[in-house]
Amino acid sequence: MDIRLVGLAVLCDDPGAGAGWFTEHFGFEVGVDLGWYLNTQHRDHPKLSIDFVLRDHPSTHEVLRSEKGNSLIAFLVPDADAEERRLRAAGLEVVMPLVSEPWGQRRFQVAGPEGLHVEIVQRVAPDPQWMRDNGLAR
């Protein structure tokens, strides 16, 4: 697997407070703030990312809202489709099928041990209309 970035997604009730705590105490900086989603990266370690996601946002898969699924780590890869095929062939449980998101991600999730889930993400071109609708068009 060709991993380009390691990121942890923290499901929480107040993404802004979580991101604020990490920026205040641990050297992270907010890169993207959509209210329901905040991305932080460490200023000295650009390949270290912690995302804060509103627990009950529609983009959060229902399995992660249950008691069973409470942790998610994400790996940015160049080819999510190839990784999905490889992990299915290895017998991993795909809990969220491969999907292309309008904000510029192609992603899927697999279940791991102890309620840990892994999201495999590939950056793709975002939908221009979605970007405009969310104030992110440049």
Phi, psi and chi 1 to 4 in degrees:
 res  aa     phi    psi   chi1   chi2   chi3   chi4
   1 MET       -  131.0  178.8 -177.1  -70.7      -
   2 ASP   -96.5   89.0 -178.6    5.9      -      -
   3 ILE   -86.9  128.3  -62.6  172.7      -      -
   4 ARG  -101.4  -23.2  -53.6  -76.0  172.4   94.2
   5 LEU  -158.1  143.2  175.4  124.9      -      -
   6 VAL  -110.9  126.2  176.3      -      -      -
   7 GLY  -133.3  144.8      -      -      -      -
   8 LEU  -110.6  129.5  175.1   65.2      -      -
   9 ALA  -103.2  123.5      -      -      -      -
  10 VAL  -106.0  116.9  178.3      -      -      -
  11 LEU   -82.8  127.1  -56.3  177.3      -      -
  12 CYS  -151.0  168.0   51.1      -      -      -
  13 ASP   -84.4  -22.5  -64.4  -35.6      -      -
  14 ASP  -138.1   85.3 -174.0  -10.1      -      -
  15 PRO   -56.4  -36.6  -25.0   34.4      -      -
  16 GLY   -63.6  -40.4      -      -      -      -
  17 ALA   -66.5  -41.6      -      -      -      -
  18 GLY   -63.2  -47.3      -      -      -      -
  19 ALA   -63.6  -40.5      -      -      -      -
  20 GLY   -60.5  -39.9      -      -      -      -
  21 TRP   -64.7  -42.1 -170.7   76.7      -      -
  22 PHE   -70.6  -34.5  -86.8   83.6      -      -
  23 THR   -71.2  -37.2   59.5      -      -      -
  24 GLU   -70.0  -40.4  179.6  179.9   -8.8      -
  25 HIS  -107.4  -18.5  -61.6  -69.4      -      -
  26 PHE  -130.4   12.7  -63.2  103.5      -      -
  27 GLY    79.9   16.8      -      -      -      -
  28 PHE   -86.5  156.0  -76.7   79.6      -      -
  29 GLU  -128.2  141.1  -62.5  174.7  -19.4      -
  30 VAL   -77.1  128.5  173.3      -      -      -
  31 GLY  -103.6  -47.1      -      -      -      -
  32 VAL  -124.8  133.1  174.9      -      -      -
  33 ASP  -133.7  103.4 -178.9   -6.2      -      -
  34 LEU  -103.1    8.8  -62.3  176.8      -      -
  35 GLY    86.4  -62.2      -      -      -      -
  36 TRP   -81.9  -15.1   59.0  -89.6      -      -
  37 TYR  -140.8  127.2  167.6   84.7      -      -
  38 LEU  -128.2  133.1  -78.8   88.6      -      -
  39 ASN  -105.6  133.3  164.8  -95.5      -      -
  40 THR  -124.4  147.9   66.6      -      -      -
  41 GLN  -132.9  148.9  -71.9 -170.4  -74.7      -
  42 HIS   -77.0  130.8 -165.4  -83.0      -      -
  43 ARG   -64.2  -27.8   64.4  177.4  155.2 -102.3
  44 ASP   -96.4   -9.5  -62.8  -34.2      -      -
  45 HIS  -135.8   81.0  -54.7  -77.0      -      -
  46 PRO   -63.4  -12.3   18.5  -27.8      -      -
  47 LYS   -97.7   13.2  -63.1 -168.7 -177.9 -138.6
  48 LEU  -113.0  119.1  176.3   57.5      -      -
  49 SER  -133.5  137.5  174.1      -      -      -
  50 ILE  -125.6  123.9  -60.0  177.1      -      -
  51 ASP  -104.8  144.8  -63.5  -19.6      -      -
  52 PHE  -118.4  119.9  -61.3   86.6      -      -
  53 VAL  -123.0  131.9 -176.9      -      -      -
  54 LEU   -58.6  122.6 -173.0   62.0      -      -
  55 ARG   -51.5  -42.5 -176.9 -179.3  -38.5  -79.9
  56 ASP  -101.8   19.9   61.1   -3.2      -      -
  57 HIS   -69.1  145.0 -171.1  -90.3      -      -
  58 PRO   -56.2  -24.1  -24.4   32.1      -      -
  59 SER   -76.7  -13.3   69.7      -      -      -
  60 THR   -83.5  117.3  -57.4      -      -      -
  61 HIS   -61.6  142.6 -167.5  -86.6      -      -
  62 GLU   -57.9  -30.4   65.7 -172.6   87.9      -
  63 VAL   -64.8  -27.5   73.2      -      -      -
  64 LEU   -79.1  -14.3  -67.4  173.6      -      -
  65 ARG   -85.7  -10.9  -63.9  179.6 -162.3  176.1
  66 SER   -86.0  172.7   71.1      -      -      -
  67 GLU   -65.5  -32.3  -71.1 -178.1   31.9      -
  68 LYS   -63.8  -48.5  176.6 -177.6  174.9 -172.5
  69 GLY  -101.8  107.3      -      -      -      -
  70 ASN  -130.8    0.2   57.8    8.0      -      -
  71 SER  -136.9  142.4  -64.0      -      -      -
  72 LEU  -140.2  127.0  174.6   69.0      -      -
  73 ILE  -118.2  141.9 -171.9  164.3      -      -
  74 ALA  -118.2  143.9      -      -      -      -
  75 PHE  -122.2  125.1  -61.6  119.6      -      -
  76 LEU   -85.2  125.4 -178.4   65.3      -      -
  77 VAL  -131.1  162.0  -60.1      -      -      -
  78 PRO   -78.9  -19.8   21.1  -27.3      -      -
  79 ASP  -144.8   91.8 -172.3  -15.4      -      -
  80 ALA   -65.6  -34.8      -      -      -      -
  81 ASP   -61.9  -44.7  -67.8   75.9      -      -
  82 ALA   -65.0  -39.5      -      -      -      -
  83 GLU   -67.8  -37.4  -66.3  -58.8  -27.8      -
  84 GLU   -63.6  -43.8 -166.4  -95.4   -8.3      -
  85 ARG   -62.2  -43.7  -72.5 -170.7  -59.1  -87.4
  86 ARG   -63.5  -45.3 -178.2 -178.0   71.7   80.2
  87 LEU   -71.7  -36.8  -65.4  173.0      -      -
  88 ARG   -61.8  -43.6  -86.0 -168.6 -169.3  -87.0
  89 ALA   -63.1  -29.1      -      -      -      -
  90 ALA   -80.4   -4.6      -      -      -      -
  91 GLY    90.5   10.6      -      -      -      -
  92 LEU   -71.7  148.5  -85.8   66.8      -      -
  93 GLU   -82.5  115.0  178.4 -172.8    3.4      -
  94 VAL   -84.7  112.7  174.9      -      -      -
  95 VAL   -95.9  -17.4  -64.9      -      -      -
  96 MET  -135.7  116.6 -173.9 -176.5   94.9      -
  97 PRO   -65.3  161.2    6.7   -5.9      -      -
  98 LEU   -57.5  130.2 -163.5   56.3      -      -
  99 VAL  -145.9  147.0   61.8      -      -      -
 100 SER  -101.2  123.7  -68.6      -      -      -
 101 GLU   -96.1  147.6  -57.5  -72.6    9.6      -
 102 PRO   -66.2  -19.4   23.6  -31.7      -      -
 103 TRP   -85.5    5.8   50.8   82.1      -      -
 104 GLY   102.5   32.5      -      -      -      -
 105 GLN  -130.3  143.2  -68.1 -178.3  -24.3      -
 106 ARG  -114.8  121.9 -177.4  144.7  175.0   81.4
 107 ARG  -149.2  161.7   65.6 -171.8 -175.8  119.7
 108 PHE  -154.7  166.9   69.9   97.3      -      -
 109 GLN  -132.3  144.7  -64.8  172.2    2.1      -
 110 VAL  -122.2  151.0  -64.7      -      -      -
 111 ALA   -85.2  138.4      -      -      -      -
 112 GLY  -120.0 -168.7      -      -      -      -
 113 PRO   -73.7  155.5   27.4  -33.6      -      -
 114 GLU    57.7   32.8  -58.4  -63.3  -34.9      -
 115 GLY    78.5    3.3      -      -      -      -
 116 LEU   -78.8  136.7  177.6   65.2      -      -
 117 HIS  -119.9  149.1  -70.9   78.0      -      -
 118 VAL  -119.4  129.2  176.8      -      -      -
 119 GLU  -107.0  130.6  180.0  167.6   86.9      -
 120 ILE  -104.4  124.9  -54.9  -61.3      -      -
 121 VAL  -127.6  136.3 -179.7      -      -      -
 122 GLN  -121.8  135.2  173.3 -174.2  -13.3      -
 123 ARG   -76.9  133.2  -71.1 -172.8  178.4  134.1
 124 VAL  -133.0  170.2  -64.5      -      -      -
 125 ALA   -65.0  128.6      -      -      -      -
 126 PRO   -73.3  159.6   25.0  -29.9      -      -
 127 ASP   -72.4  120.3  175.9   63.1      -      -
 128 PRO   -57.2  -39.7  -22.1   31.8      -      -
 129 GLN   -65.5  -42.4 -175.6   62.1   49.8      -
 130 TRP   -61.1  -41.4 -172.0   91.6      -      -
 131 MET   -62.1  -44.9  -64.0  -66.2  -76.7      -
 132 ARG   -63.9  -45.1  -77.8 -169.6  -64.3  -80.9
 133 ASP   -61.8  -25.5  -68.6  -12.2      -      -
 134 ASN  -106.4   14.0  -73.8  -84.2      -      -
 135 GLY    68.3   26.5      -      -      -      -
 136 LEU  -112.5    0.9  -60.7  171.3      -      -
 137 ALA   -72.0  143.2      -      -      -      -
 138 ARG  -114.8      -  -65.4  177.5 -174.2  179.3
